[in-house]
């Protein structure tokens, strides 16, 4: 089978099953054969003595270029973002994500310890607006009845829930955007904001951990806390990526490091938006409802399972991508250009 016949067969197969269905070797052959056909077309056009061959080669080159290099529609671009670029960004930035979670956890432990030892620390760390029920923050600290009233379950009007949810989404997204955007200042504001979020969380939780069985508090905070804290940590990880590029740019320079960090940072921030929306929906329609403890904990467990499955899926996609590029690493190890050690 000559080169043009092989190219035509590959093009027909790609058009039937789409380019993504081709094996890597077939894609590599298609690119090589397209370049051969393009060079033949250039020679034939220079001679100009065989119009039929020119038309045939031109048609093959147009089909090959469209399959290999032409831009796809927005639907395919969205699919590529969700199935390729986002999983790749999540998998390759796990270190900064772990750092963001560590800052949050350290702040929570410190805030909880300070709140358990000294009530004044609670008043200093926790915004007074969080004691909006049960007589205010001071009443929550000193009165088990006020804490029970704070956690009381009662239905709210649908309109109130919708307004409350939109306000929560706006506020939480603003906090996440601030954590992300200020990362450009060498990451220091992001570190402070993430640690402060943990301090507030730990100090506020220390109020309810004084009760003998804080299960009611867990059912109050976990359903919306799991997606919300995950979203905030993604934003913080995005800010830390930018901060790392500014603080330690490496050999490529600060501008090059920022260009390399911007794309995964934006993807992490984009991934936080639906989580913020889910947290706001749960906080306004589940927390502000008469649902019992068991259904609320079931919602929290569902979020935890979904996030775990998402993490497993991301790892699987990232490992598959690494396997697809394993041939390049093998070529670098075995090729004549390998670096002597």
C-alpha positions in Angstrom: 0.0 0.0 0.0 1.6 3.3 -1.1 1.6 6.4 1.1 -1.4 8.1 -0.5 -3.6 5.0 -0.3 -2.6 4.5 3.3 -3.5 8.2 4.0 -6.8 7.9 2.3 -7.6 4.7 4.3 -6.7 6.5 7.6 -8.8 9.5 6.7 -11.8 7.3 6.0 -11.4 5.5 9.3 -11.0 8.8 11.2 -14.1 10.2 9.6 -16.1 7.1 10.5 -15.0 6.7 14.2 -13.7 10.3 14.9 -10.0 11.1 15.4 -10.2 10.3 19.1 -10.9 6.7 18.2 -7.6 6.2 16.4 -4.6 4.6 18.1 -1.6 6.8 18.7 0.4 5.0 16.0 -2.4 5.7 13.5 -2.4 9.4 14.4 1.3 9.6 14.1 1.2 7.9 10.6 -1.6 10.3 9.6 0.5 13.3 10.4 3.6 11.9 8.6 1.6 11.0 5.5 -0.2 14.4 5.5 3.2 16.1 5.3 4.3 13.7 2.5 1.1 14.5 0.6 1.5 18.3 1.2 5.1 18.2 -0.2 3.9 16.2 -3.3 1.1 18.7 -3.8 3.6 21.6 -3.7 5.7 19.9 -6.4 2.8 19.1 -8.6 1.5 22.6 -8.4 5.0 23.9 -9.4 4.9 21.7 -12.4 1.3 22.2 -13.2 1.1 19.4 -15.7 -1.4 17.0 -14.0 -4.6 18.9 -12.8 -6.3 15.6 -11.8 -3.5 14.6 -9.5 -3.4 18.1 -8.0 -7.1 18.0 -7.3 -6.8 14.6 -5.7 -3.8 15.6 -3.5 -5.5 18.9 -2.5 -8.6 17.0 -1.4 -6.5 14.6 0.7 -4.6 17.5 2.3 -7.7 19.4 3.1 -9.3 16.4 4.8 -6.2 15.6 6.7 -5.6 19.2 7.9 -9.2 19.4 9.0 -8.9 16.3 11.1 -5.5 17.0 12.5 -5.3 20.8 13.0 -8.6 22.5 12.5 -10.3 24.0 15.6 -13.2 22.1 17.0 -16.5 23.6 18.0 -17.3 24.8 21.5 -19.0 21.6 22.4 -15.9 19.6 21.7 -13.8 22.2 23.4 -15.9 21.9 26.5 -15.6 18.1 26.4 -11.8 18.4 26.1 -11.7 20.8 29.1 -13.8 18.5 31.3 -12.2 15.2 30.2 -8.6 16.2 29.5 -7.4 19.6 30.7 -9.2 19.7 34.0 -8.3 16.2 35.1 -4.7 16.8 34.0 -4.6 20.1 36.0 -6.1 18.5 39.1 -3.7 15.5 39.0 -0.6 17.6 38.4 -1.3 20.2 41.1 -1.9 17.8 43.9 1.0 19.2 45.9 -0.4 22.7 46.1 -3.9 21.3 46.8 -2.4 19.3 49.7 -0.7 22.5 50.9 -4.0 24.4 50.8 -5.7 21.7 52.8 -2.8 21.6 55.2 -3.1 25.3 55.8 -6.8 25.0 56.4 -6.4 22.0 58.8 -3.6 23.8 60.7 -5.7 26.8 61.1 -8.7 24.7 62.3 -6.6 22.9 64.9 -5.1 26.1 66.2 -8.5 27.9 66.2 -10.1 25.0 68.0 -7.4 24.8 70.6 -7.5 28.5 71.3 -11.3 28.5 71.5 -11.3 25.5 73.9 -8.9 27.2 76.2 -10.1 30.8 76.1 -13.5 32.3 75.3 -11.9 35.6 74.4 -10.2 33.8 71.5 -13.6 32.9 70.1 -14.8 36.5 70.3 -11.6 37.6 68.5 -11.7 35.0 65.7 -15.3 34.3 65.0 -17.3 37.1 63.3 -20.3 38.1 65.4 -22.6 37.6 62.4 -22.2 33.8 62.8 -24.2 34.0 66.0 -27.3 35.2 64.1 -29.6 32.8 66.0 -29.9 31.8 69.6 -29.1 35.2 71.2 -25.8 36.0 69.6 -22.2 34.7 69.8 -21.8 35.2 73.6 -25.0 33.3 74.2 -23.8 30.4 72.0 -20.5 30.2 74.0 -22.2 30.1 77.4 -25.6 28.5 76.9 -26.4 25.0 75.8 -30.0 26.1 75.2 -28.8 28.9 72.8 -26.7 26.3 70.9 -29.8 24.0 70.7 -31.8 26.9 69.4 -29.1 27.8 66.9 -29.2 24.2 65.5 -33.1 24.0 65.6 -34.7 22.6 62.4 -37.6 24.6 60.9 -38.8 25.2 57.5 -38.1 28.6 55.7 -40.1 30.1 52.9 -38.9 29.2 49.4 -38.3 32.8 48.4 -36.1 33.3 51.5 -34.1 30.2 50.8 -33.5 31.3 47.2 -32.3 34.7 48.2 -30.2 33.3 51.0 -28.6 30.8 48.6 -27.8 33.5 46.0 -26.2 35.7 48.7 -24.1 32.8 50.0 -23.0 31.9 46.5 -21.9 35.5 45.8 -20.1 35.8 49.2 -18.3 32.5 49.0 -17.3 33.0 45.4 -15.9 36.4 46.3 -13.8 34.9 49.1 -12.5 32.2 46.7 -11.7 34.8 44.0 -9.8 36.9 46.5 -7.8 33.9 47.6 -7.1 33.1 44.0 -6.3 36.6 42.7 -4.1 37.7 45.6 -1.8 34.7 44.9 0.0 36.9 42.4 1.5 38.7 45.4 4.0 35.8 46.0 1.2 33.7 47.5 1.4 35.4 50.9 -2.2 36.7 51.1 -3.5 33.3 50.0 -1.6 31.6 52.8 -3.0 34.1 55.3 -6.6 33.8 54.0 -6.6 30.1 54.0 -5.1 29.9 57.5 -7.7 32.4 58.7 -10.5 30.4 57.2 -9.3 27.4 59.2 -9.0 29.6 62.4 -12.6 30.7 62.1 -13.8 27.2 61.4 -11.9 25.7 64.3 -12.9 28.4 66.8 -16.6 28.2 65.8 -16.6 24.4 66.0 -15.0 24.6 69.5 -18.3 26.2 70.7 -20.4 23.2 69.8 -17.7 20.6 70.7 -18.4 21.5 74.4 -21.6 19.6 74.2 -21.5 15.9 75.1 -22.8 14.7 71.7 -22.0 17.2 68.9 -23.7 15.1 66.2 -26.3 17.8 65.6 -23.6 20.3 64.8 -21.9 17.8 62.5 -25.3 17.3 60.7 -25.6 21.1 60.5 -22.1 21.9 59.1 -21.0 18.9 57.0 -23.6 18.9 54.2 -22.5 22.3 53.0 -19.1 22.3 54.5 -17.6 19.5 52.4 -18.2 21.1 49.0 -17.6 24.6 50.3 -14.2 23.8 51.9 -13.2 21.8 48.9 -14.0 24.8 46.6 -12.2 27.3 48.9 -9.1 24.9 48.9 -9.2 24.7 45.1 -9.1 28.5 45.0 -6.3 28.7 47.5 -4.4 26.0 45.5 -4.8 28.2 42.3 -3.5 31.2 44.2 -0.5 29.2 45.5 0.3 28.2 41.9 0.5 31.8 40.9 2.4 32.7 44.0 4.9 29.9 43.4 5.5 31.2 39.8 6.2 34.7 41.2 8.3 33.6 44.2 10.3 30.8 42.5 10.1 31.2 38.8 13.1 29.0 38.0 15.2 29.1 34.8 12.3 30.0 32.5 11.9 33.4 34.2 8.9 35.0 36.0 6.9 35.7 32.9 7.3 32.2 31.5 6.5 30.6 34.9 3.3 32.7 35.2 2.2 31.7 31.7 2.7 28.1 32.6 0.8 28.4 35.9 -2.1 30.5 34.6 -3.9 27.8 32.8 -4.0 25.2 35.6 -4.8 27.9 38.1 -7.8 29.1 36.1 -9.0 25.5 35.7 -8.8 25.0 39.5 -10.7 28.2 40.1 -13.3 27.2 37.4 -13.7 23.8 39.1 -14.6 25.6 42.4 -17.6 27.4 40.9 -20.0 24.4 40.7 -18.9 23.4 44.2 -19.7 26.9 45.6 -23.1 26.6 43.9 -23.8 23.2 45.4 -22.7 24.4 48.8 -25.0 27.4 48.6 -27.9 25.2 47.5 -27.4 22.8 50.3 -26.9 25.6 52.9 -30.1 27.3 51.9 -32.4 24.4 51.1 -31.1 21.6 53.4 -29.7 23.4 56.4 -32.6 25.8 56.5 -35.1 22.9 56.6 -36.8 20.5 59.0 -34.7 17.5 57.8 -33.5 15.2 60.6 -30.0 14.3 61.5 -29.8 11.1 59.4 -30.8 12.7 56.1 -28.4 15.6 56.6 -25.5 13.2 57.3 -26.6 11.2 54.2 -26.3 14.3 52.1 -22.8 14.9 53.6 -21.8 11.3 52.9 -23.1 11.6 49.3 -20.8 14.6 48.7 -17.9 12.8 50.2 -18.5 9.8 48.0 -18.9 11.9 44.9 -15.7 13.8 45.6 -13.9 10.5 46.2 -15.1 9.1 43.0 -14.1 12.3 41.2 -10.6 12.0 42.6 -10.4 8.4 41.5 -11.6 9.3 38.0 -9.0 12.1 37.8 -6.2 9.8 38.8 -7.4 7.2 36.2 -7.5 9.8 33.4 -4.1 11.2 34.4 -2.5 7.7 34.5 -4.0 6.9 31.1 -2.5 10.1 29.7 0.9 9.2 31.2 0.7 5.7 29.6 -0.1 7.3 26.3 3.2 9.2 26.5 5.2 6.4 27.9 6.7 5.8 24.4 8.3 9.2 24.5 10.1 8.5 27.8 11.3 5.1 26.4 12.5 6.8 23.3 14.4 9.4 25.3 16.0 6.6 27.4 17.0 4.4 24.5 17.7 7.0 21.7 21.2 8.0 20.6 20.7 11.5 21.9 20.3 10.3 25.6 22.4 12.2 28.1 25.3 10.3 29.4 25.4 10.0 33.2 
